[in-house]
Amino acid sequence: MARTCELCGRGSLKSMSRSHSHIGTIKKQKVNLQSLLVNGKRRQACTNCIRTATKRLKATVKQQKATK
């Protein structure tokens, strides 16, 4: 399985690692993926998506409590 987020599709990026003499070597910046259970299935999601999902979930719960 590729190192991409299954929710938003975010993947790895190329960047340069700079030494003191400013010589650049290419390195790969990987996404911070976490395992997550979504509807009973295990998914790989980036932490940004997990944070957004929890914020939306809290907002809907708060809204439902306000309407009662």
Backbone as JSON, one array per atom type, in Angstrom:
{
  "sequence": "MARTCELCGRGSLKSMSRSHSHIGTIKKQKVNLQSLLVNGKRRQACTNCIRTATKRLKATVKQQKATK",
  "N": [[0.83, -1.17, 0.0], [0.55, 2.19, -0.84], [2.08, 5.13, 0.59], [-0.12, 7.06, 1.18], [-2.8, 9.23, 2.09], [-5.96, 7.88, 2.64], [-8.27, 9.31, 2.72], [-7.99, 12.02, 1.84], [-6.04, 11.87, -0.12], [-3.47, 12.82, 0.08], [0.05, 12.7, -0.34], [3.54, 11.67, -0.41], [6.23, 14.1, -0.49], [8.86, 15.67, -2.38], [11.88, 17.06, -1.2], [14.62, 19.26, -0.38], [17.52, 18.55, 1.42], [19.63, 20.55, 3.15], [23.09, 21.11, 3.53], [25.76, 22.49, 5.59], [27.47, 23.71, 3.76], [25.69, 24.32, 1.85], [25.03, 22.39, -0.01], [22.72, 20.47, -1.7], [20.77, 17.63, -1.01], [18.45, 15.31, -2.22], [15.55, 14.49, -0.46], [12.82, 12.58, 0.9], [9.77, 13.7, 2.06], [7.54, 12.36, 4.2], [4.05, 11.71, 4.69], [2.27, 12.09, 7.76], [0.86, 9.39, 8.68], [-1.83, 7.63, 10.19], [-3.37, 4.74, 11.59], [-6.82, 4.08, 11.37], [-10.13, 3.4, 12.4], [-12.84, 3.29, 10.34], [-16.15, 3.11, 9.92], [-16.01, 0.37, 10.61], [-13.9, -0.54, 9.05], [-10.39, -0.67, 8.53], [-8.44, 2.15, 7.97], [-5.93, 4.23, 6.42], [-5.13, 7.32, 7.46], [-4.22, 10.76, 7.25], [-2.95, 12.92, 9.84], [-4.0, 15.45, 9.72], [-6.49, 15.13, 8.44], [-7.73, 13.52, 10.36], [-7.93, 15.27, 12.53], [-9.61, 17.23, 11.41], [-11.91, 15.7, 10.97], [-12.66, 14.99, 13.61], [-13.23, 17.52, 14.62], [-15.44, 18.24, 13.04], [-17.23, 16.25, 13.82], [-17.56, 16.82, 16.56], [-18.78, 19.32, 16.29], [-21.23, 18.69, 15.05], [-22.42, 17.1, 17.03], [-22.64, 18.96, 19.07], [-24.4, 20.74, 17.88], [-26.67, 19.13, 17.6], [-27.31, 18.74, 20.29], [-28.02, 21.32, 20.96], [-30.39, 21.7, 19.58], [-32.19, 20.12, 20.9]],
  "CA": [[0.0, 0.0, 0.0], [1.33, 3.41, -0.94], [1.96, 6.0, 1.74], [-1.02, 8.18, 0.89], [-4.0, 9.29, 2.91], [-7.09, 7.32, 1.91], [-9.39, 10.24, 2.76], [-7.76, 13.22, 1.02], [-5.11, 11.56, -1.2], [-2.18, 13.46, 0.3], [1.14, 11.74, -0.41], [4.89, 12.12, -0.11], [6.76, 15.23, -1.24], [10.31, 15.74, -2.48], [12.44, 18.3, -0.67], [16.07, 19.28, -0.36], [18.2, 18.64, 2.7], [20.78, 21.43, 2.9], [24.21, 21.01, 4.46], [26.33, 23.79, 5.93], [28.02, 24.31, 2.54], [24.52, 24.55, 1.0], [24.85, 21.33, -0.99], [21.4, 19.89, -1.49], [20.48, 16.24, -1.34], [17.0, 15.12, -2.28], [14.97, 13.58, 0.52], [11.38, 12.43, 0.76], [9.0, 14.02, 3.25], [6.38, 11.47, 4.22], [2.87, 12.18, 5.4], [2.07, 11.46, 9.06], [-0.32, 8.53, 8.55], [-2.25, 6.88, 11.37], [-4.43, 3.78, 11.34], [-8.07, 4.6, 11.89], [-11.3, 2.58, 12.09], [-13.94, 4.07, 9.76], [-17.26, 2.2, 9.59], [-15.58, -1.01, 10.78], [-12.77, -0.86, 8.18], [-9.16, 0.01, 8.89], [-8.0, 3.1, 6.95], [-4.75, 5.05, 6.69], [-5.53, 8.72, 7.32], [-3.23, 11.71, 7.76], [-3.39, 13.53, 11.09], [-4.81, 16.62, 9.39], [-7.85, 14.64, 8.19], [-8.28, 13.04, 11.62], [-8.28, 16.46, 13.3], [-10.77, 17.84, 10.78], [-13.06, 14.82, 11.19], [-13.1, 15.1, 14.99], [-13.85, 18.84, 14.78], [-16.78, 18.19, 12.43], [-18.05, 15.38, 14.65], [-17.91, 17.58, 17.76], [-19.7, 20.39, 15.91], [-22.56, 18.12, 14.81], [-22.95, 16.67, 18.32], [-23.0, 20.19, 19.78], [-25.57, 21.28, 17.2], [-27.8, 18.27, 17.94], [-27.67, 19.01, 21.68], [-28.65, 22.64, 21.02], [-31.74, 21.63, 19.02], [-33.07, 19.35, 21.8]],
  "C": [[0.89, 1.24, 0.0], [1.11, 4.28, 0.3], [1.17, 7.25, 1.38], [-2.22, 8.09, 1.82], [-5.18, 8.8, 2.08], [-8.29, 8.26, 1.9], [-9.18, 11.43, 1.83], [-6.79, 12.98, -0.13], [-3.75, 12.22, -1.07], [-1.08, 12.41, 0.32], [2.48, 12.36, -0.06], [5.3, 13.29, -1.0], [8.28, 15.12, -1.31], [10.76, 17.08, -1.93], [13.96, 18.16, -0.67], [16.56, 19.39, 1.08], [19.48, 19.43, 2.46], [21.85, 21.26, 3.98], [24.73, 22.42, 4.77], [26.91, 24.49, 4.7], [26.94, 24.51, 1.48], [24.41, 23.56, -0.15], [23.52, 20.65, -0.67], [21.33, 18.43, -1.88], [18.97, 16.05, -1.26], [16.58, 14.12, -1.21], [13.46, 13.57, 0.33], [10.71, 12.77, 2.09], [7.71, 13.21, 3.21], [5.26, 12.07, 5.06], [2.74, 11.41, 6.72], [0.76, 10.67, 9.03], [-0.56, 7.76, 9.85], [-3.33, 5.9, 10.95], [-5.69, 4.25, 12.05], [-9.2, 3.65, 11.49], [-12.42, 3.49, 11.6], [-14.99, 3.08, 9.29], [-16.82, 0.73, 9.63], [-14.43, -1.43, 9.89], [-11.56, -0.04, 8.59], [-8.69, 0.86, 7.72], [-6.71, 3.78, 7.4], [-5.14, 6.5, 6.42], [-4.44, 9.61, 7.89], [-3.82, 12.41, 8.99], [-4.24, 14.76, 10.83], [-6.26, 16.21, 9.15], [-8.5, 14.16, 9.48], [-8.73, 14.22, 12.47], [-9.54, 17.11, 12.74], [-12.03, 17.01, 11.05], [-13.57, 14.93, 12.63], [-13.74, 16.46, 15.25], [-15.26, 18.84, 14.21], [-17.73, 17.35, 13.27], [-18.49, 16.1, 15.92], [-18.92, 18.67, 17.45], [-21.11, 19.85, 15.69], [-23.2, 17.66, 16.11], [-23.42, 17.89, 19.1], [-24.28, 20.78, 19.19], [-26.81, 20.45, 17.54], [-28.26, 18.5, 19.38], [-28.4, 20.34, 21.79], [-30.09, 22.6, 20.51], [-32.7, 20.87, 19.93], [-33.74, 20.23, 22.81]]
}
